[in-house]
Amino acid sequence: MKFDKEAVNQLLKKIDDKQGEITVEYGALNEKLEMIKIMNEEEFNSLPLLLELGFKADDETEIKLKQQQLQEHFTALDEVRQKLIVLLGK
């Protein structure tokens, strides 16, 4: 099977870039979850403050769902990446 190695390498670069973006977004979501966790602790127990900061009551669930989706996307990209690497014989 003939293929353009440069095109495959460019695709690998795009996959790496996208995985980097996913990692950054996942980290930002972790920070939001940590803030929610802190604000929900007994000392604060500050739903009004969370609402004032722009969080909704169901944000924690939505964030966890988004993280799961990001993880699935990252894994799918990684599977394609691994197949491309095998194709290149690296």
N, CA, C and O of each residue as an XYZ file, in Angstrom:
360
protein
N       0.846     -1.185      0.000
C       0.000      0.000      0.000
C       0.885      1.239      0.000
O       1.795      1.367      0.818
N       0.612      2.127     -0.905
C       1.419      3.341     -1.027
C       0.692      4.492     -0.328
O      -0.519      4.666     -0.466
N       1.469      5.267      0.423
C       0.891      6.415      1.108
C       1.945      7.509      1.210
O       3.139      7.253      1.054
N       1.503      8.700      1.465
C       2.375      9.867      1.579
C       2.820     10.003      3.037
O       2.035     10.383      3.907
N       4.088      9.685      3.286
C       4.594      9.742      4.660
C       4.476     11.142      5.254
O       4.196     11.290      6.443
N       4.684     12.154      4.445
C       4.589     13.526      4.939
C       3.156     13.835      5.383
O       2.943     14.485      6.407
N       2.184     13.367      4.610
C       0.778     13.587      4.975
C       0.455     12.867      6.280
O      -0.259     13.409      7.125
N       0.974     11.651      6.453
C       0.742     10.905      7.689
C       1.394     11.633      8.858
O       0.806     11.729      9.935
N       2.607     12.145      8.654
C       3.278     12.900      9.718
C       2.516     14.170     10.081
O       2.443     14.540     11.253
N       1.948     14.837      9.078
C       1.140     16.033      9.353
C      -0.111     15.664     10.148
O      -0.522     16.393     11.051
N      -0.702     14.540      9.806
C      -1.885     14.068     10.538
C      -1.515     13.739     11.985
O      -2.259     14.063     12.910
N      -0.372     13.099     12.172
C       0.099     12.809     13.531
C       0.296     14.104     14.318
O      -0.040     14.166     15.501
N       0.834     15.129     13.676
C       1.040     16.422     14.337
C      -0.300     17.028     14.744
O      -0.433     17.565     15.844
N      -1.291     16.942     13.861
C      -2.617     17.479     14.180
C      -3.238     16.717     15.349
O      -3.870     17.314     16.221
N      -3.053     15.395     15.361
C      -3.572     14.594     16.472
C      -2.886     14.996     17.768
O      -3.549     15.151     18.794
N      -1.567     15.167     17.737
C      -0.828     15.599     18.937
C      -1.330     16.956     19.424
O      -1.525     17.161     20.622
N      -1.539     17.882     18.480
C      -2.039     19.212     18.848
C      -3.414     19.119     19.499
O      -3.671     19.760     20.518
N      -4.289     18.320     18.908
C      -5.653     18.172     19.448
C      -5.613     17.524     20.829
O      -6.346     17.933     21.730
N      -4.755     16.508     20.997
C      -4.638     15.879     22.309
C      -4.113     16.886     23.334
O      -4.513     16.851     24.498
N      -3.227     17.775     22.912
C      -2.740     18.822     23.803
C      -3.864     19.759     24.226
O      -3.964     20.135     25.394
N      -4.706     20.131     23.271
C      -5.856     20.986     23.576
C      -6.797     20.293     24.558
O      -7.292     20.915     25.498
N      -7.038     19.008     24.336
C      -7.923     18.246     25.216
C      -7.349     18.205     26.627
O      -8.078     18.361     27.607
N      -6.038     17.994     26.724
C      -5.377     17.940     28.035
C      -5.530     19.263     28.777
O      -5.801     19.270     29.978
N      -5.360     20.369     28.082
C      -5.509     21.690     28.698
C      -6.951     21.910     29.160
O      -7.185     22.385     30.272
N      -7.908     21.565     28.308
C      -9.323     21.745     28.668
C      -9.700     20.863     29.855
O     -10.432     21.292     30.748
N      -9.200     19.634     29.860
C      -9.470     18.712     30.959
C      -8.917     19.280     32.267
O      -9.573     19.206     33.306
N      -7.721     19.840     32.215
C      -7.113     20.448     33.400
C      -7.917     21.634     33.916
O      -8.076     21.803     35.125
N      -8.419     22.447     33.007
C      -9.239     23.598     33.405
C     -10.525     23.120     34.081
O     -10.987     23.732     35.044
N     -11.094     22.041     33.581
C     -12.297     21.487     34.198
C     -11.985     20.943     35.591
O     -12.798     21.072     36.507
N     -10.815     20.339     35.751
C     -10.395     19.862     37.077
C     -10.309     21.017     38.066
O     -10.712     20.882     39.221
N      -9.784     22.153     37.610
C      -9.699     23.335     38.475
C     -11.091     23.802     38.905
O     -11.299     24.168     40.062
N     -12.038     23.786     37.970
C     -13.411     24.175     38.313
C     -13.996     23.209     39.339
O     -14.638     23.631     40.301
N     -13.771     21.903     39.130
C     -14.276     20.915     40.092
C     -13.667     21.138     41.471
O     -14.358     21.021     42.483
N     -12.397     21.452     41.512
C     -11.730     21.694     42.794
C     -12.339     22.921     43.485
O     -12.547     22.911     44.698
N     -12.622     23.973     42.716
C     -13.237     25.165     43.294
C     -14.621     24.827     43.849
O     -14.980     25.266     44.942
N     -15.386     24.057     43.101
C     -16.721     23.655     43.567
C     -16.594     22.830     44.844
O     -17.353     23.022     45.793
N     -15.637     21.917     44.862
C     -15.424     21.068     46.039
C     -15.100     21.915     47.263
O     -15.655     21.697     48.340
N     -14.200     22.882     47.093
C     -13.821     23.752     48.211
C     -15.025     24.554     48.700
O     -15.263     24.660     49.903
N     -15.772     25.110     47.768
C     -16.918     25.940     48.145
C     -18.042     25.119     48.770
O     -18.871     25.663     49.499
N     -18.077     23.831     48.495
C     -19.122     22.981     49.064
C     -18.745     22.404     50.426
O     -19.577     21.785     51.091
N     -17.494     22.605     50.844
C     -17.073     22.083     52.140
C     -17.811     22.804     53.262
O     -18.308     23.919     53.100
N     -17.861     22.137     54.387
C     -18.606     22.649     55.541
C     -18.243     24.092     55.901
O     -19.123     24.899     56.201
N     -16.934     24.415     55.871
C     -16.518     25.760     56.298
C     -17.151     26.846     55.442
O     -17.513     27.914     55.936
N     -17.279     26.555     54.142
C     -17.840     27.550     53.241
C     -19.329     27.319     53.050
O     -20.148     28.209     53.278
N     -19.664     26.094     52.623
C     -21.043     25.738     52.308
C     -21.750     26.934     51.674
O     -22.768     27.417     52.168
N     -21.183     27.385     50.584
C     -21.591     28.657     50.019
C     -22.169     28.532     48.617
O     -21.549     28.959     47.643
N     -23.336     27.956     48.518
C     -24.011     27.908     47.229
C     -24.233     29.322     46.681
O     -24.050     29.537     45.483
N     -24.623     30.295     47.520
C     -24.778     31.655     46.985
C     -23.485     32.193     46.356
O     -23.529     32.867     45.327
N     -22.328     31.893     46.980
C     -21.069     32.353     46.425
C     -20.774     31.650     45.101
O     -20.312     32.278     44.148
N     -21.043     30.350     45.045
C     -20.850     29.616     43.789
C     -21.718     30.205     42.684
O     -21.265     30.384     41.553
N     -22.953     30.499     43.018
C     -23.865     31.087     42.030
C     -23.364     32.460     41.596
O     -23.452     32.820     40.422
N     -22.836     33.225     42.557
C     -22.296     34.544     42.247
C     -21.077     34.439     41.330
O     -20.859     35.311     40.489
N     -20.282     33.376     41.487
C     -19.101     33.157     40.653
C     -19.464     32.608     39.272
O     -18.594     32.420     38.421
N     -20.748     32.355     39.062
C     -21.206     31.914     37.754
C     -21.423     30.422     37.617
O     -21.662     29.927     36.516
N     -21.344     29.698     38.727
C     -21.589     28.257     38.682
C     -23.075     27.995     38.883
O     -23.772     28.740     39.571
N     -23.538     26.919     38.262
C     -24.916     26.501     38.455
C     -24.905     25.290     39.390
O     -23.862     24.674     39.609
N     -26.042     24.967     39.922
C     -26.134     23.865     40.878
C     -25.701     22.531     40.258
O     -25.169     21.668     40.956
N     -25.924     22.362     38.961
C     -25.592     21.083     38.321
C     -24.268     21.116     37.562
O     -23.986     20.209     36.778
N     -23.458     22.140     37.780
C     -22.186     22.252     37.063
C     -21.254     21.070     37.313
O     -20.561     20.632     36.395
N     -21.225     20.552     38.528
C     -20.317     19.452     38.847
C     -20.610     18.237     37.966
O     -19.689     17.617     37.435
N     -21.867     17.906     37.813
C     -22.260     16.775     36.969
C     -21.915     17.048     35.507
O     -21.398     16.174     34.811
N     -22.200     18.249     35.050
C     -21.908     18.612     33.663
C     -20.400     18.571     33.392
O     -19.971     18.119     32.331
N     -19.608     19.037     34.343
C     -18.156     19.037     34.186
C     -17.634     17.605     34.103
O     -16.796     17.294     33.257
N     -18.125     16.744     34.972
C     -17.683     15.343     34.947
C     -18.068     14.669     33.634
O     -17.294     13.875     33.100
N     -19.243     14.973     33.110
C     -19.677     14.418     31.831
C     -18.771     14.921     30.705
O     -18.359     14.147     29.841
N     -18.471     16.202     30.719
C     -17.588     16.783     29.699
C     -16.198     16.148     29.776
O     -15.581     15.872     28.747
N     -15.708     15.917     30.997
C     -14.405     15.277     31.152
C     -14.430     13.862     30.577
O     -13.465     13.431     29.946
N     -15.511     13.149     30.788
C     -15.637     11.798     30.247
C     -15.609     11.838     28.717
O     -14.962     11.012     28.074
N     -16.321     12.809     28.151
C     -16.341     12.942     26.696
C     -14.940     13.278     26.172
O     -14.509     12.738     25.153
N     -14.236     14.170     26.872
C     -12.877     14.524     26.465
C     -11.955     13.307     26.531
O     -11.125     13.097     25.646
N     -12.109     12.515     27.582
C     -11.296     11.314     27.733
C     -11.549     10.335     26.581
O     -10.612      9.747     26.040
N     -12.795     10.170     26.221
C     -13.149      9.271     25.123
C     -12.571      9.779     23.801
O     -12.060      8.994     23.002
N     -12.652     11.084     23.575
C     -12.113     11.690     22.363
C     -10.597     11.508     22.316
O     -10.040     11.153     21.277
N      -9.931     11.756     23.451
C      -8.485     11.596     23.544
C      -8.098     10.157     23.223
O      -7.149      9.924     22.473
N      -8.824      9.191     23.782
C      -8.538      7.771     23.564
C      -8.737      7.394     22.098
O      -7.929      6.659     21.531
N      -9.799      7.890     21.490
C     -10.050      7.593     20.074
C      -8.922      8.155     19.206
O      -8.447      7.489     18.286
N      -8.500      9.381     19.504
C      -7.387      9.972     18.764
C      -6.113      9.156     18.955
O      -5.338      8.972     18.017
N      -5.907      8.674     20.166
C      -4.708      7.896     20.457
C      -4.705      6.580     19.676
O      -3.658      6.134     19.208
N      -5.870      5.967     19.538
C      -5.970      4.730     18.764
C      -5.598      4.979     17.298
O      -4.869      4.191     16.695
N      -6.102      6.074     16.734
C      -5.767      6.427     15.350
C      -4.266      6.719     15.254
O      -3.599      6.290     14.313
N      -3.758      7.442     16.226
C      -2.332      7.782     16.260
C      -1.465      6.525     16.246
O      -0.491      6.442     15.498
N      -1.824      5.554     17.075
C      -1.053      4.309     17.150
C      -1.076      3.562     15.808
O      -0.060      3.006     15.391
N      -2.225      3.550     15.141
C      -2.326      2.880     13.847
C      -1.466      3.578     12.806
O      -0.841      2.929     11.968
N      -1.440      4.913     12.863
C      -0.613      5.669     11.909
C       0.864      5.409     12.148
O       1.642      5.298     11.201
N       1.248      5.313     13.409
C       2.641      5.045     13.741
C       3.046      3.655     13.211
O       4.141      3.479     12.679
N       2.155      2.689     13.365
C       2.425      1.343     12.831
C       2.560      1.419     11.307
O       3.433      0.784     10.716
N       1.687      2.200     10.690
C       1.720      2.362      9.238
C       3.063      2.936      8.774
O       3.604      2.538      7.742
N       3.581      3.874      9.556
C       4.875      4.483      9.220
C       6.052      3.558      9.560
O       7.175      3.759      9.098
N       5.767      2.559     10.365
C       6.836      1.644     10.751
C       7.770      2.219     11.776
O       8.942      1.846     11.832
N       7.256      3.146     12.609
C       8.080      3.775     13.652
C       8.146      2.903     14.861
O       8.793      3.261     15.845
